[in-house]
Amino acid sequence: MYEKIFIVIFIILIIILIRYIKKENAWKDPKEEFPRNWRITLSEKVIFYNNLNEKEKRIFEFKIQEFLLNCKITGIKTTVDDTDRLLVAASAIIPIFEFPEWKYLNLDEVLVYPNSFDTDFSITSGSSVLGMVGSGYMEGKMILSKSSLHHGFQNETDKKNTAIHEFVHLIDKADGVIDGVPELLLAKQYTIPWLDLIKKKIDEIYKGSSDINPYGATDKTEFFAVISEYFFERPKLLKTKHLELYKMLEKIFKTDGISRFKIKKRNVIGRNSSCPCGSGKKFKYCCGKGL
């Protein structure tokens, strides 16, 4: 009995390994220049991007292009434009920005629904699901609500970003299982302290003495995704209210969340705006030449 189970598990692991190797070998690198209108969209809508220095912005842009070359984004009963694609890609890159070699080998396609949907992926009145990482026959797929995708970048005070939440689940899943412990990012000596901290914070949510989204109390996998949203939306508040969590998330994502979000206003670039490269020239005569 146990031998048969072991053989089945072994075969599944081999299939997954072969799939990952094939995808890594087929991974495409961007060759074209980053589109100028994409740079404008990022500056208008993505606070994280605006807090990067110029070298980091070029890295972020490269990772955006790389993601979009290797992951298909499909609208289901809705259209998908460049802004939608850029926001999906930004959601993917923000959590792993400090990991330049990271590739989402466990993702082939993001399906974008107009609004919420059911667990069977149907759109009906009363639907409540805003995002989901697929499994089984939906392995390699992610489903996102278009309205929630945009809301995550429009509202920087609610500690919520559905798309980042789902990509954190994918990061968690990259070690083979979604369990709230991102083994590829978290050093082994921090695993037990991390799990102890999760338990402590979930208990606080149940007691009603926490400002963390109650959905995080579902289990440790949802807690990790929920608290990551908090970290990337309200890092200063998280540090003030939950210092231990903040420090642990700094270790996981290898970044100081506060420095990435100190500029809260949007940097709207127009034809006559100063170029974001710091040259002092007007945007249309520098990076935006020919815009």
C-alpha positions, 0 to 999 in steps of 0.5 A: 500500500505504502509502496504504491503511494510512494511510487505515485508521489515519485512519478508526480514529482518527476513530472513536475520537475520535467515541466519546470526544466522545460519551462526554464529552458524555454524562458524568454528574455526581453530584447526590445526597449521598454515602451515609453507609454508603459513607463508613464503608466507605471509612474502614474499607478505604481507607488513602488516603482516611483520609489526606486532609483533610476538603476532599479527602475530599469531592473523593474522594467526589465522584469516587467517585460520578462514576465509579460513575455513568459506569462499569457494574460487573458481576459474572460468576458472582459477586455485586457489592455496594456494597463491591466497587463502592467498591473498584473506584472507589477504585482508579480515583480514587487514581492520578488524584486530583490531576487533578480534570478526569480522566475515564475516557473509555476505560472503559465497564464493569468485569467482576468475576470471582470469582477468576482467569481465563484470557486468553480470559476463562474461569474454569478450574482453573489460571487465572492472570490477575487483571486485564486491560484489554480490547482489540478487541471488549473495548475499553472493558472491564476485567476484575478478580478479586474476590478480588484486588480485596479483597486489594489493600486488605487487604494494605498490605505486599506492594506489590501492588494488582491494580485500581490496576495495571489502572487505571494501564494505562488511564491509560497508554492514554489518550494512544492507546497503552499504552507505559509513558509516560503522556504526558497526565501526564508532561511531555515533558522527563521522557520520555527520563529516564523511559525510561532509568530504566525500562531501568535498573530492569528490568536490575536485576530481571533481575540479581536485585538488585531488590525490585521485582515481577519481573513489572515486567521483562516490558516497560516497560508492565508496569513502569509499572503494577507500580511504580505499585502499589509507589508507592501501597502502600509509598511510604516503602520505595520512596523509601528503595530507589529514590529516582529512581523515587520522585521521577519518580512524584511528578512523574507523579502530582503527589503525595507518596505518603508523605503519602498513606499516613502513617496506616496503621491503618484508621479504623473509624467506628461509631455512637458514634465521633467524626465524621471531619469534626473537629467533635468530635461523635459520628458519629451526631449529625453526618455520620452523623445518622440512620445 
